Amino acid sequence: MDRSRRSFLSIGAGVGATAVAGCLSDSDLQGSEGGYAAFFTLQDWANTVGGDHITFETPIDVGDMGHGWSPSSDLITELGTARAFIYIDSPAFSWAQDAADVIERDYDDVTLVDAFDDLDLLETDHEITHDDEHDHNEGDDHHQDGDEHDHDEGDDHHQDGDEHDHDEGDDHHQDEDEHDHGQYDPHAWIDPVRATEMVETIADGLARIEPDHEETFRENAAAYTDQLDDLDRQFRTLVSDFDGPIGVLASHDSFRYLQDRYGFVLHTPTEISPDQSPSQSEIAETIEFVDSNGIETVLYDRFESDRLARTIVENSDATSRVAVSPAAGTTETWVEKDWGYVDQMAEINVPALDVALVSRD
């Protein structure tokens, strides 16, 4: 647990009381029957693997993603009643790093599961700090113009294709000490292949908690990774239709792992942190990129404002903007649809990329 670990800050010290997720009550985790996950996607995976044997909650509100989040003063006490805490060891989720420090020191009965354990991460020149990753959530009221494509429902884009190797090459294998100062991209869960590894890590963790149910956990993880394999095939089929596919993402650069996996390029005027605002020259460069490459649809993050996407569309030849999901949080609409990680990726991101990517001239 020493990837860019921040200096320890006591949970709740000097922090305002932030409301915990509405799905939690004072008695939810009493009796050590359940666990906590640091954000929605980890919760979704943990519940899928845990099945009927262990249930996970997350303290993050619907509509948020947990980046730069500040916990309530009593969260660490609640975590201490849990059987497990599943998190990623990244300064983008510094509150979870701090919580893991406290649990490791004071709560022997809580099993820590770092989903980034032994995972290859992409380096970045941008140092992630506590202040960098800050939610810019807009809630469910993203108003879209009539010319936009609504991908919440999506057509059936599930396509079969040949299996492809998932070898990453040696250039992404990094030693532990290369992750110092938070200089790696935390958005690894967006990649279905890395997601498979993270789900297997969660299964390993749950097997340590309930060894009698290890076989069930392994079976649940295997069934779920079949869905991730299908998702991988959808992305590979999608990009096979383009020659050097490119597009524009008018939000923070949260899709680098997908670009690295599938070989497309999303030009973005911002860095990997939501707090970074683009300069006028960066916006002008993006507009030029749109016009010179015949891009008609500009993507933006569903959990951020679409203001930058609107500006680009209004000042370029592009005609529409479409939301994508970084697949770290959920919305009230998606909760009503019972959508998890796979649904967001298949019903939102695959069709959005389908209309937004163009072939490089």
KEMAR-652012 format. One line per 10 residues: number of its first residue (from 1); their letters; for each residue z, y, x of C-alpha. Coordinates in nm, 3 decimals. Last residue first. Example, Ala and Ser with C-alpha at 12.3 -4.5 7.8 and 13.67 -1.06 7.14 Angstrom:
<rs>
2 = SA = 0.714:-0.106:1.367 | 0.780:-0.450:1.230
</rs>
This chain:
<rs>
361 = DRSVLAVDLA = -4.314:1.133:-0.720 | -3.966:0.988:-0.766 | -3.949:0.786:-1.084 | -3.734:0.927:-1.362 | -3.379:0.855:-1.471 | -3.226:1.033:-1.769 | -3.344:0.820:-2.064 | -3.244:0.483:-1.918 | -2.942:0.635:-1.747 | -2.803:0.725:-2.087
351 = PVNIEAMQDV = -2.892:0.380:-2.226 | -2.697:0.202:-1.947 | -2.408:0.449:-1.944 | -2.316:0.463:-2.312 | -2.340:0.125:-2.487 | -2.333:-0.104:-2.184 | -2.086:0.084:-1.963 | -1.862:0.195:-2.246 | -1.871:-0.151:-2.404 | -1.786:-0.322:-2.074
341 = YGWDKEVWTE = -1.484:-0.096:-2.020 | -1.338:-0.145:-2.366 | -1.459:-0.042:-2.708 | -1.253:-0.128:-3.016 | -1.478:0.093:-3.229 | -1.176:0.295:-3.344 | -1.065:0.316:-2.980 | -1.411:0.444:-2.889 | -1.385:0.725:-3.142 | -1.032:0.815:-3.034
331 = TTGAAPSVAV = -1.153:0.841:-2.676 | -1.119:0.623:-2.367 | -1.043:0.660:-1.999 | -1.166:0.539:-1.660 | -1.522:0.444:-1.750 | -1.683:0.741:-1.572 | -1.861:0.786:-1.907 | -2.201:0.941:-1.961 | -2.299:1.222:-2.194 | -2.658:1.329:-2.258
321 = RSTADSNEVI = -2.827:1.666:-2.209 | -3.165:1.768:-2.347 | -3.486:1.962:-2.286 | -3.516:2.000:-1.909 | -3.768:2.261:-1.795 | -3.491:2.470:-1.643 | -3.259:2.759:-1.727 | -3.119:2.643:-2.062 | -3.096:2.281:-1.945 | -2.904:2.376:-1.630
311 = TRALRDSEFR = -2.665:2.605:-1.815 | -2.603:2.345:-2.086 | -2.526:2.081:-1.822 | -2.280:2.320:-1.659 | -2.104:2.384:-1.992 | -2.077:2.016:-2.085 | -1.700:2.027:-2.033 | -1.548:1.716:-1.886 | -1.442:1.376:-2.025 | -1.793:1.286:-2.145
301 = DYLVTEIGNS = -1.928:1.354:-1.796 | -2.274:1.512:-1.792 | -2.631:1.389:-1.768 | -2.941:1.610:-1.772 | -3.251:1.491:-1.958 | -3.607:1.614:-1.897 | -3.646:1.566:-1.522 | -3.996:1.653:-1.403 | -3.908:1.625:-1.036 | -3.977:1.985:-0.929
291 = DVFEITEAIE = -3.816:2.126:-1.241 | -3.490:1.931:-1.223 | -3.454:1.978:-0.846 | -3.514:2.352:-0.885 | -3.240:2.366:-1.147 | -3.013:2.174:-0.908 | -3.084:2.418:-0.625 | -3.004:2.710:-0.856 | -2.672:2.545:-0.948 | -2.592:2.495:-0.581
281 = SQSPSQDPSI = -2.686:2.858:-0.507 | -2.461:2.980:-0.787 | -2.174:2.784:-0.639 | -2.048:2.462:-0.792 | -1.685:2.428:-0.903 | -1.464:2.161:-0.745 | -1.175:2.058:-0.967 | -1.351:1.747:-1.101 | -1.349:1.597:-0.749 | -1.638:1.379:-0.628
271 = ETPTHLVFGY = -1.839:1.685:-0.520 | -2.047:1.918:-0.738 | -2.413:2.024:-0.768 | -2.515:1.668:-0.858 | -2.836:1.481:-0.780 | -2.818:1.127:-0.908 | -3.005:0.884:-0.684 | -3.094:0.524:-0.768 | -3.049:0.219:-0.547 | -2.853:-0.019:-0.767
261 = RDQLYRFSDH = -2.526:-0.072:-0.581 | -2.501:0.256:-0.390 | -2.603:0.457:-0.694 | -2.351:0.271:-0.908 | -2.080:0.334:-0.648 | -2.174:0.701:-0.625 | -2.136:0.750:-1.002 | -1.828:0.978:-1.012 | -1.990:1.287:-0.858 | -1.825:1.558:-1.065
251 = SALVGIPGDF = -2.041:1.682:-1.350 | -2.400:1.795:-1.404 | -2.550:1.455:-1.316 | -2.922:1.477:-1.240 | -3.174:1.195:-1.207 | -3.363:0.983:-0.956 | -3.529:0.641:-0.959 | -3.721:0.531:-0.646 | -4.004:0.375:-0.848 | -3.861:0.297:-1.190
241 = DSVLTRFQRD = -3.862:-0.005:-1.422 | -3.657:-0.210:-1.177 | -3.376:0.043:-1.226 | -3.305:-0.083:-1.578 | -3.333:-0.453:-1.497 | -3.076:-0.412:-1.219 | -2.844:-0.218:-1.449 | -2.869:-0.479:-1.723 | -2.819:-0.763:-1.473 | -2.493:-0.606:-1.354
231 = LDDLQDTYAA = -2.376:-0.582:-1.715 | -2.450:-0.951:-1.757 | -2.245:-1.025:-1.446 | -1.964:-0.811:-1.587 | -1.971:-1.015:-1.907 | -1.950:-1.337:-1.703 | -1.664:-1.166:-1.519 | -1.476:-1.166:-1.849 | -1.505:-1.541:-1.895 | -1.394:-1.597:-1.535
221 = ANERFTEEHD = -1.093:-1.366:-1.576 | -0.985:-1.546:-1.893 | -1.021:-1.884:-1.721 | -0.823:-1.770:-1.417 | -0.546:-1.629:-1.639 | -0.536:-1.952:-1.838 | -0.510:-2.162:-1.522 | -0.231:-1.939:-1.391 | -0.019:-1.987:-1.703 | 0.268:-2.177:-1.539
211 = PEIRALGDAI = 0.249:-1.937:-1.245 | 0.365:-1.649:-1.466 | 0.430:-1.344:-1.249 | 0.237:-1.459:-0.941 | -0.051:-1.568:-1.163 | -0.055:-1.219:-1.310 | -0.116:-1.074:-0.966 | -0.398:-1.314:-0.880 | -0.560:-1.239:-1.215 | -0.540:-0.868:-1.133
201 = TEVMETARVP = -0.713:-0.933:-0.800 | -0.983:-1.127:-0.986 | -1.034:-0.830:-1.217 | -1.067:-0.601:-0.913 | -1.327:-0.830:-0.755 | -1.530:-0.834:-1.076 | -1.503:-0.455:-1.099 | -1.657:-0.441:-0.750 | -1.962:-0.610:-0.897 | -1.958:-0.401:-1.215
191 = DIWAHPDYQG = -1.950:-0.073:-1.015 | -1.765:0.199:-1.209 | -1.433:0.052:-1.087 | -1.498:0.193:-0.739 | -1.436:0.555:-0.844 | -1.182:0.632:-0.568 | -1.434:0.763:-0.311 | -1.291:0.753:0.039 | -1.141:1.025:0.257 | -0.786:1.004:0.123
181 = HDHEDEDQHH = -0.638:1.128:0.450 | -0.655:0.785:0.618 | -0.893:0.526:0.469 | -1.026:0.428:0.814 | -0.682:0.287:0.893 | -0.739:-0.005:0.658 | -1.058:-0.114:0.833 | -1.383:-0.061:0.655 | -1.660:-0.289:0.540 | -1.929:-0.070:0.386
171 = DDGEDHDHED = -2.172:-0.078:0.679 | -2.152:-0.454:0.714 | -2.387:-0.528:0.431 | -2.304:-0.507:0.065 | -2.416:-0.849:-0.041 | -2.439:-0.873:-0.418 | -2.743:-1.098:-0.427 | -2.953:-1.067:-0.733 | -2.967:-1.285:-1.042 | -3.292:-1.258:-1.231
161 = GDQHHDDGED = -3.297:-1.056:-1.543 | -3.165:-1.056:-1.893 | -3.144:-0.745:-2.096 | -2.864:-0.608:-2.309 | -2.998:-0.270:-2.416 | -2.925:-0.321:-2.786 | -2.954:0.032:-2.916 | -2.670:0.275:-2.859 | -2.377:0.356:-3.082 | -2.220:0.626:-2.868
151 = HDHEDGDQHH = -2.560:0.700:-2.716 | -2.653:1.001:-2.927 | -2.969:1.148:-2.778 | -2.972:1.527:-2.765 | -3.233:1.742:-2.937 | -2.998:1.823:-3.224 | -2.754:1.996:-2.998 | -2.427:1.829:-2.906 | -2.075:1.939:-2.979 | -1.817:1.765:-2.766
141 = DDGENHDHED = -1.512:1.768:-2.992 | -1.353:1.435:-2.900 | -1.109:1.572:-2.645 | -1.233:1.817:-2.382 | -1.067:1.665:-2.083 | -1.077:1.845:-1.752 | -0.835:1.612:-1.579 | -0.731:1.698:-1.227 | -0.827:1.506:-0.914 | -0.821:1.764:-0.638
131 = DHTIEHDTEL = -0.459:1.875:-0.669 | -0.315:1.540:-0.562 | -0.555:1.519:-0.268 | -0.892:1.358:-0.207 | -1.058:1.461:0.118 | -1.431:1.517:0.080 | -1.647:1.371:0.356 | -1.661:1.046:0.161 | -1.632:0.681:0.254 | -1.725:0.410:0.010
121 = LDLDDFADVL = -1.465:0.143:-0.060 | -1.469:-0.230:0.014 | -1.187:-0.396:-0.181 | -0.917:-0.598:0.001 | -0.648:-0.469:-0.244 | -0.799:-0.196:-0.460 | -0.646:-0.348:-0.775 | -0.299:-0.289:-0.627 | -0.068:-0.519:-0.823 | 0.306:-0.450:-0.799
111 = TVDDYDREIV = 0.540:-0.706:-0.956 | 0.855:-0.558:-1.109 | 1.173:-0.766:-1.062 | 1.256:-0.612:-0.724 | 1.287:-0.262:-0.865 | 1.429:-0.009:-0.618 | 1.210:0.024:-0.309 | 0.883:-0.133:-0.421 | 0.923:0.028:-0.762 | 0.986:0.371:-0.609
101 = DAADQAWSFA = 0.685:0.349:-0.380 | 0.468:0.215:-0.664 | 0.567:0.516:-0.875 | 0.464:0.749:-0.593 | 0.127:0.581:-0.564 | 0.090:0.596:-0.942 | 0.163:0.971:-0.943 | -0.090:1.007:-0.660 | -0.374:0.877:-0.873 | -0.656:1.053:-0.683
91 = PSDIYIFARA = -0.431:0.982:-0.384 | -0.550:0.622:-0.414 | -0.365:0.291:-0.418 | -0.499:0.167:-0.749 | -0.254:0.058:-1.019 | -0.113:-0.244:-1.200 | 0.263:-0.234:-1.261 | 0.420:-0.566:-1.353 | 0.711:-0.718:-1.545 | 0.812:-0.384:-1.690
81 = TGLETILDSS = 1.167:-0.255:-1.733 | 1.150:-0.048:-1.412 | 0.833:0.117:-1.538 | 1.037:0.258:-1.826 | 1.288:0.406:-1.582 | 1.001:0.548:-1.374 | 0.861:0.710:-1.687 | 1.179:0.900:-1.770 | 1.084:1.233:-1.613 | 0.742:1.235:-1.775
71 = PSWGHGMDGV = 0.448:1.176:-1.547 | 0.208:1.435:-1.404 | -0.163:1.344:-1.404 | -0.390:1.434:-1.115 | -0.647:1.188:-1.244 | -0.504:0.985:-1.532 | -0.822:0.953:-1.737 | -0.738:1.150:-2.049 | -0.881:1.134:-2.403 | -0.629:0.874:-2.519
61 = DIPTEFTIHD = -0.306:0.960:-2.342 | -0.209:0.797:-2.013 | 0.119:0.603:-2.013 | -0.071:0.273:-2.009 | 0.026:-0.047:-2.186 | -0.010:-0.409:-2.082 | 0.052:-0.733:-2.271 | 0.149:-1.067:-2.118 | 0.098:-1.426:-2.237 | -0.144:-1.392:-2.528
51 = GGVTNAWDQL = -0.436:-1.285:-2.311 | -0.325:-1.171:-1.967 | -0.681:-1.152:-1.829 | -0.812:-0.938:-2.113 | -0.491:-0.737:-2.126 | -0.511:-0.670:-1.753 | -0.877:-0.567:-1.771 | -0.823:-0.320:-2.054 | -0.508:-0.180:-1.891 | -0.691:-0.135:-1.559
41 = TFFAAYGGES = -0.966:0.047:-1.748 | -0.723:0.270:-1.938 | -0.513:0.404:-1.654 | -0.214:0.322:-1.432 | -0.137:-0.011:-1.599 | 0.207:-0.107:-1.728 | 0.350:-0.448:-1.806 | 0.498:-0.654:-2.084 | 0.784:-0.877:-2.196 | 1.049:-0.729:-1.966
31 = GQLDSDSLCG = 1.309:-0.722:-2.248 | 1.219:-0.364:-2.332 | 0.855:-0.275:-2.279 | 0.769:-0.124:-2.616 | 1.124:-0.027:-2.708 | 1.109:0.347:-2.651 | 0.763:0.364:-2.803 | 0.419:0.360:-2.646 | 0.085:0.390:-2.828 | 0.119:0.769:-2.836
21 = AVATAGVGAG = 0.073:0.789:-2.463 | 0.357:0.961:-2.281 | 0.405:1.329:-2.343 | 0.445:1.524:-2.022 | 0.796:1.647:-1.950 | 0.757:1.918:-1.691 | 0.780:1.808:-1.332 | 1.041:1.931:-1.085 | 1.148:1.580:-1.003 | 0.993:1.349:-1.262
11 = ISLFSRRSRD = 0.900:1.075:-1.020 | 1.054:1.154:-0.685 | 0.794:1.268:-0.436 | 0.722:1.038:-0.144 | 0.482:1.173:0.114 | 0.137:1.076:0.003 | -0.003:0.733:0.078 | -0.352:0.762:0.224 | -0.411:0.388:0.194 | -0.070:0.245:0.277
1 = M = 0.000:0.000:0.000
</rs>
